[in-house]
Amino acid sequence: MRSPLGAKRILALLAVFSIINFGDKAVLGLAGPSITSDLGLTNTRFGAISSAFYLLFSLTALLVGLFGGKLPAGWLLAGMALVWSAAQLPILIPVAGFGTLIVTRVLLGAGEGPSLPMATHVAFTWFTPERRTTVAGVITLGGALGVIIGGPLLAAVITFAGWRWAFGLLGGLGLIWTLAWLRLGGEGPYAARRLVVPAIPDSIPASSPVPVAVSVADPALIPVRRILMTPTWIAAAFAGFTGQWALGLGLSWLPTFLQHEAGYSATSVGFLVGLPSLVAVISVPTVMYLAHRRRVAGFSSHSTYALLGFGAAIVPALGLLSITLGESGYLLLLSVAIAFGAGVALAPLVASAVADLVPVERRPVAMCIGSAISSLGAVASPWATGRLLDLAGNEAAGFDMAFRVAAGLALLGGISLLFLNPQADGARLVRWSPQPLAAPVLDER
């Protein structure tokens, strides 16, 4: 088993992975005004480019979830990073236009679709179960830092070198990360393939120093459809859908809203889009701390996930509604920061709940299929927002309607999280398994 230092190094690499990943998502929104002006696009066509990112996002997440368990997760991460990094580079070609943006965003989404659930799964293989919420939180914070760090940097590149070079920069950083991961990365001691299933002896000596496995269900025999029917998985997937709806709206249209409706310059917007991430940097560690404290205090996983998840969903819903009240200046920026930042704390809670629900062998499929369903929210919201803007009497009315729709979905997502109960649903999964087997224990040899 590797040292704790090795686990921290892996977690740091995966946090950087998340930073680049979210930079890839944010760059289109930051470059949006320049792209629409340069290429002469309507709001609907630009929304189509934003939605194109998620066209294969769900499909590849689904495929990796169903079949990726046969391959080392570490190698899968490297392959994904290589695909979505290389997809950015054709945009540097001067004649690349609407069609190229559509194709490259589709390829980018195909590479990134399963990336965060798989990165979270790999991180979980390095840490014990009680640290899952913290580990998932660190990766989630990587995404927040991606906007805080990347927003001003990408805005500067767009202003001084042109919007195409912002895409090229992210492609180069992704390739560098891939080389670093191939050199230093991999799965940890809690990966399924590093676990062994010992035989159960007829009699167990009382003085035996070796932990003895208890009889549980064979994880490989738990049908996927049973996992997908549990209230915990359904609630997590739906809450993820509502969160991704807001994420797609923010990444694709928030820079345009701040420029056109709030009157900020493109350079200022590069910094302002980082405000939600500053809220995320506060909300995510707060949720991580509260979840840890409740676990130590002996509270049930159901009450912990339901209470914290509901709160993490309702706060951004209120922020989204507040944007539509005609605020300006600091009050508007505060509402924007809360609306698109507080909900980020949902991600580690949902990931940890699904990980608690299923055994390690079934974790990739449960998390990747959940990501595939959730990402459909980000598929729909950029295009739907573009349509609302084109159909509304004016752009301000279109944005108000888009924010109200996102607020309503966030409220429904918070209600669904009241049904998160991985302990009870996990026990039912064990009973549904066709045959018992010895529980896995770590191979300490």
C-alpha positions in Angstrom: 0.0 0.0 0.0 1.3 3.4 -0.9 2.0 6.1 1.6 -0.5 8.8 2.5 1.8 11.3 0.7 1.1 9.3 -2.5 -2.7 9.7 -1.9 -2.3 13.4 -1.4 -0.3 13.7 -4.6 -3.0 11.8 -6.5 -5.7 14.0 -5.1 -3.7 17.2 -6.0 -3.4 15.9 -9.6 -7.1 15.2 -9.8 -7.9 18.7 -8.4 -5.7 20.1 -11.2 -7.6 17.9 -13.6 -10.9 19.4 -12.4 -9.4 22.9 -12.8 -8.6 22.4 -16.5 -11.9 20.6 -17.0 -14.0 23.5 -15.8 -11.8 25.9 -17.7 -12.8 24.0 -20.8 -16.4 24.5 -19.9 -16.1 28.2 -19.1 -14.1 29.4 -22.1 -17.0 29.3 -24.5 -19.1 31.6 -22.3 -16.2 34.0 -21.8 -15.6 34.1 -25.5 -19.3 34.2 -26.4 -19.7 37.9 -27.2 -16.5 37.8 -29.3 -17.6 34.6 -31.1 -21.1 35.8 -31.9 -19.8 39.2 -33.2 -16.9 37.6 -35.2 -19.0 34.9 -36.7 -22.3 36.7 -36.9 -24.3 34.2 -34.8 -27.8 34.5 -33.4 -28.4 33.7 -29.8 -30.0 30.4 -30.7 -27.0 29.3 -32.8 -24.6 30.2 -30.1 -26.8 28.3 -27.6 -26.6 25.3 -30.0 -22.8 25.5 -29.8 -23.0 25.5 -26.0 -25.4 22.5 -26.0 -23.2 20.6 -28.5 -20.7 20.1 -25.7 -23.2 17.9 -24.0 -24.4 16.0 -27.1 -22.1 13.0 -26.5 -21.3 13.9 -22.9 -24.1 11.8 -21.6 -23.5 8.9 -24.0 -19.8 8.5 -23.2 -20.5 8.8 -19.5 -23.1 6.0 -19.9 -20.7 3.8 -22.0 -17.8 4.2 -19.6 -20.1 3.4 -16.7 -21.3 0.2 -18.3 -18.1 -1.1 -19.8 -15.3 0.9 -18.3 -15.0 -1.3 -15.3 -13.1 -3.8 -17.4 -10.2 -1.3 -17.8 -8.0 0.5 -15.2 -9.7 3.7 -14.3 -6.3 5.5 -14.3 -5.7 4.7 -18.0 -9.3 5.7 -18.8 -8.7 9.2 -17.3 -5.5 9.6 -19.4 -7.4 8.7 -22.5 -10.3 11.1 -21.7 -7.8 14.0 -21.1 -6.0 13.3 -24.3 -9.3 13.4 -26.3 -10.6 16.6 -24.8 -7.3 18.4 -25.0 -6.7 17.6 -28.6 -10.3 18.7 -29.4 -9.4 22.3 -28.5 -6.6 22.7 -31.0 -8.4 22.9 -34.4 -10.1 26.1 -33.2 -6.7 27.8 -33.7 -7.2 27.5 -37.5 -8.2 31.0 -38.7 -11.0 29.7 -41.0 -12.6 27.5 -38.3 -16.2 28.7 -37.8 -19.6 27.6 -36.6 -19.2 24.0 -37.9 -15.8 23.6 -36.4 -17.0 24.9 -33.0 -19.9 22.4 -33.1 -17.7 19.4 -33.9 -14.9 20.3 -31.5 -17.4 21.0 -28.6 -19.0 17.6 -29.3 -15.6 15.9 -29.2 -14.7 17.9 -26.0 -17.9 16.8 -24.4 -17.3 13.2 -25.4 -13.9 13.2 -23.7 -15.1 15.1 -20.6 -18.4 13.2 -20.1 -17.2 10.5 -17.7 -14.2 12.4 -16.5 -15.3 13.9 -13.2 -17.2 10.8 -12.0 -14.2 8.7 -12.9 -11.8 11.1 -11.3 -13.9 11.0 -8.1 -13.9 7.2 -8.2 -10.1 7.1 -8.6 -9.7 9.5 -5.7 -12.0 7.3 -3.6 -9.7 4.3 -4.2 -7.0 6.2 -2.2 -9.0 7.1 0.9 -11.1 5.4 3.5 -15.0 5.7 3.2 -15.3 8.2 6.1 -13.2 10.7 4.0 -15.2 10.5 0.8 -17.2 13.7 1.3 -13.9 15.6 1.9 -12.2 14.0 -1.1 -15.1 14.7 -3.4 -15.1 18.2 -2.0 -11.5 18.8 -2.9 -12.1 17.8 -6.6 -15.2 20.0 -6.6 -13.2 22.9 -5.3 -10.8 22.3 -8.2 -13.7 23.2 -10.5 -14.3 26.4 -8.6 -10.6 27.3 -8.8 -10.8 26.6 -12.5 -13.2 29.6 -12.9 -11.4 31.8 -10.3 -8.0 31.3 -11.9 -9.1 30.7 -15.5 -11.6 33.5 -15.8 -9.2 36.4 -15.6 -6.5 34.5 -17.5 -8.8 33.4 -20.3 -10.4 36.9 -20.5 -6.9 38.4 -20.8 -6.0 36.0 -23.6 -9.3 36.7 -25.4 -8.7 40.5 -25.1 -5.0 40.6 -26.1 -4.6 37.5 -28.4 -8.1 36.7 -29.6 -10.7 34.2 -28.6 -9.1 31.3 -30.6 -6.0 31.3 -28.5 -8.0 30.8 -25.3 -9.1 27.4 -26.6 -5.5 26.6 -27.7 -4.1 27.4 -24.2 -6.5 25.0 -22.6 -5.7 22.3 -25.1 -2.0 22.7 -24.3 -2.5 22.6 -20.5 -4.6 19.4 -20.9 -1.9 17.7 -22.8 0.7 18.6 -20.1 -1.6 17.2 -17.5 -2.0 13.9 -19.4 1.8 13.4 -19.5 2.0 14.1 -15.8 -0.8 11.6 -15.0 0.8 8.9 -17.1 4.0 9.4 -15.1 2.5 9.7 -11.6 -1.1 8.7 -11.5 -3.1 5.5 -11.0 -5.6 3.7 -8.8 -5.1 3.3 -5.0 -5.2 0.4 -2.5 -9.0 0.6 -2.2 -9.6 -0.2 -5.9 -11.7 -3.3 -6.6 -8.9 -5.1 -8.4 -6.7 -4.7 -5.4 -9.2 -6.4 -3.1 -9.3 -10.1 -2.5 -12.2 -12.3 -1.3 -10.8 -14.8 1.3 -12.5 -18.1 1.9 -14.5 -18.3 5.1 -13.0 -20.9 7.4 -15.2 -23.4 9.3 -14.0 -22.1 12.6 -12.3 -18.8 13.4 -9.7 -18.7 16.2 -10.6 -16.0 18.8 -7.0 -14.8 18.8 -6.7 -14.5 15.0 -5.0 -11.1 14.2 -6.4 -11.1 10.6 -9.8 -9.4 10.1 -12.3 -11.9 9.0 -14.8 -11.1 6.3 -18.5 -11.4 7.0 -21.0 -12.8 4.5 -22.4 -10.2 2.2 -23.7 -10.1 -1.4 -21.4 -10.5 -4.3 -21.2 -6.9 -5.7 -20.8 -8.2 -9.3 -24.2 -9.9 -9.0 -26.1 -6.8 -8.0 -28.1 -5.9 -11.2 -27.5 -2.4 -12.5 -31.2 -1.9 -12.9 -31.7 -2.5 -9.2 -29.2 0.3 -8.4 -31.0 2.6 -10.8 -34.3 1.9 -9.1 -33.2 3.0 -5.6 -34.6 6.2 -4.3 -31.1 7.4 -3.4 -29.8 7.0 -6.9 -32.9 8.6 -8.5 -32.8 11.5 -6.1 -29.0 12.0 -6.7 -29.4 11.9 -10.5 -32.4 14.3 -10.5 -30.7 16.8 -8.2 -27.6 16.5 -10.4 -29.8 17.3 -13.4 -31.1 20.5 -11.8 -27.6 21.5 -10.8 -26.3 20.9 -14.3 -29.1 23.0 -15.7 -27.9 26.0 -13.6 -24.3 25.2 -14.5 -25.0 25.1 -18.2 -26.9 28.4 -17.9 -24.1 30.1 -16.0 -21.2 28.9 -18.1 -22.9 29.7 -21.4 -24.9 32.9 -20.7 -23.7 34.6 -17.5 -20.8 36.5 -19.2 -23.3 37.8 -21.8 -25.8 38.8 -19.1 -23.1 40.7 -17.2 -22.0 42.5 -20.3 -25.3 43.2 -22.0 -27.7 43.7 -19.0 -25.4 44.7 -16.2 -23.1 46.9 -18.3 -19.7 45.4 -17.4 -16.8 45.4 -19.8 -15.4 42.1 -21.2 -12.3 42.5 -19.0 -14.3 43.0 -15.9 -16.5 40.1 -16.7 -13.4 37.9 -16.8 -13.0 38.6 -13.1 -16.7 38.7 -12.2 -17.5 35.2 -13.5 -15.2 34.0 -10.7 -17.5 35.4 -8.0 -19.7 32.3 -7.9 -16.5 30.2 -7.4 -15.6 32.4 -4.4 -18.9 31.4 -2.9 -18.2 27.8 -3.8 -14.9 27.9 -2.0 -16.8 28.8 1.1 -19.9 26.6 0.7 -18.1 23.4 -0.3 -15.7 23.3 2.8 -18.6 24.3 5.0 -20.7 21.3 3.8 -17.7 19.0 4.0 -17.1 20.1 7.6 -20.7 19.8 8.6 -21.0 16.3 7.0 -17.8 15.2 8.8 -19.1 16.5 12.2 -22.4 14.9 11.8 -20.7 11.6 10.9 -18.5 11.8 14.0 -21.5 12.7 16.2 -23.3 9.5 15.0 -26.1 11.1 12.9 -27.5 8.8 10.2 -26.4 9.2 6.6 -30.0 9.9 5.7 -30.4 12.9 7.9 -27.0 14.2 7.0 -27.4 14.0 3.2 -31.1 15.2 3.3 -30.5 18.2 5.5 -27.3 19.4 3.9 -28.4 18.6 0.4 -31.7 20.5 0.8 -30.0 23.5 2.1 -27.4 23.5 -0.6 -30.1 23.4 -3.3 -32.5 26.0 -1.8 -29.9 28.8 -1.3 -29.0 29.0 -5.0 -32.7 28.9 -5.9 -33.3 32.0 -3.9 -30.2 33.6 -5.5 -31.6 32.9 -9.0 -35.0 34.5 -8.1 -33.2 37.5 -6.6 -31.5 38.3 -9.9 -34.9 38.8 -11.5 -35.9 41.5 -8.9 -34.2 44.4 -10.8 -31.2 44.7 -8.5 -28.0 46.4 -9.7 -24.4 46.9 -8.5 -23.2 45.0 -5.5 -26.6 43.5 -4.7 -26.9 42.0 -8.2 -23.3 40.6 -8.1 -24.1 39.1 -4.7 -27.2 37.4 -6.1 -25.2 36.1 -9.1 -22.5 34.7 -6.8 -25.0 32.9 -4.6 -27.1 31.7 -7.5 -24.3 30.0 -9.4 -21.9 29.3 -6.5 -23.7 27.9 -3.5 -25.1 24.9 -5.4 -21.6 23.6 -6.2 -21.7 22.1 -2.7 -24.2 19.6 -3.9 -21.6 17.7 -6.0 -19.5 16.1 -3.1 -22.7 15.2 -1.2 -24.3 13.5 -4.2 -21.0 11.7 -5.1 -20.5 10.5 -1.5 -24.1 9.3 -1.2 -23.9 7.2 -4.4 -20.5 5.8 -3.2 -22.1 4.9 0.1 -25.0 3.2 -1.7 -23.0 0.8 -3.9 -19.9 -1.5 -3.4 -16.7 -0.4 -5.0 -17.1 -2.8 -8.0 -20.4 -1.1 -8.9 -19.3 2.5 -8.2 -18.1 3.4 -11.7 -21.3 2.3 -13.4 -23.5 4.0 -10.7 -21.6 7.3 -10.8 -21.1 7.5 -14.6 -24.7 6.7 -15.4 -25.8 9.2 -12.8 -23.5 11.8 -14.5 -25.0 10.9 -17.9 -28.5 11.6 -16.7 -27.5 14.7 -14.8 -25.6 16.2 -17.7 -28.8 16.3 -19.8 -29.7 19.4 -17.8 -26.6 21.2 -19.2 -27.6 19.9 -22.7 -30.9 21.6 -22.5 -30.3 24.8 -20.6 -28.0 26.7 -23.0 -30.2 26.0 -26.0 -33.4 26.7 -24.0 -32.0 30.0 -22.8 -31.0 31.0 -26.3 -34.6 30.3 -27.5 -36.0 32.3 -24.6 -33.8 35.3 -25.5 -34.8 35.2 -29.1 -38.6 34.7 -28.4 -38.8 37.2 -25.5 -39.9 40.9 -26.2 -36.4 41.9 -25.1 -33.2 40.3 -23.8 -33.8 41.3 -20.2 -37.2 39.6 -20.2 -35.6 36.5 -21.7 -32.9 36.3 -19.0 -35.5 36.8 -16.2 -37.5 33.8 -17.5 -34.4 31.7 -17.8 -33.4 32.5 -14.2 -36.9 31.7 -12.9 -36.9 28.3 -14.7 -33.6 27.4 -13.2 -34.8 28.5 -9.7 -37.8 26.3 -10.0 -35.7 23.3 -11.0 -33.3 23.9 -8.1 -36.2 23.9 -5.7 -37.4 20.6 -7.0 -33.9 19.2 -6.8 -33.6 20.2 -3.1 -36.9 18.4 -2.4 -35.7 15.2 -4.1 -32.6 15.2 -1.9 -34.8 14.6 1.1 -35.0 11.0 -0.2 -31.3 10.3 0.0 -30.9 7.3 2.2 -27.9 5.2 1.0 -27.7 3.0 4.2 -31.3 1.7 3.8 -31.2 1.5 0.0 -27.8 -0.2 0.2 -29.1 -2.8 2.5 -31.9 -3.6 0.1 -29.4 -4.0 -2.7 -27.6 -6.6 -0.7 -30.9 -8.5 -0.1 -31.6 -8.3 -3.9 -28.2 -9.9 -4.8 -28.6 -13.5 -6.1 -26.1 -15.2 -3.8 -23.9 -14.4 -0.8 -20.2 -14.2 -0.9 -17.4 -13.2 1.5 -16.9 -9.5 2.0 -13.8 -8.0 0.4 -10.9 -7.1 2.6 -7.6 -5.4 1.8 -4.8 -7.6 0.6 -2.0 -6.5 3.0 0.6 -8.8 1.5 
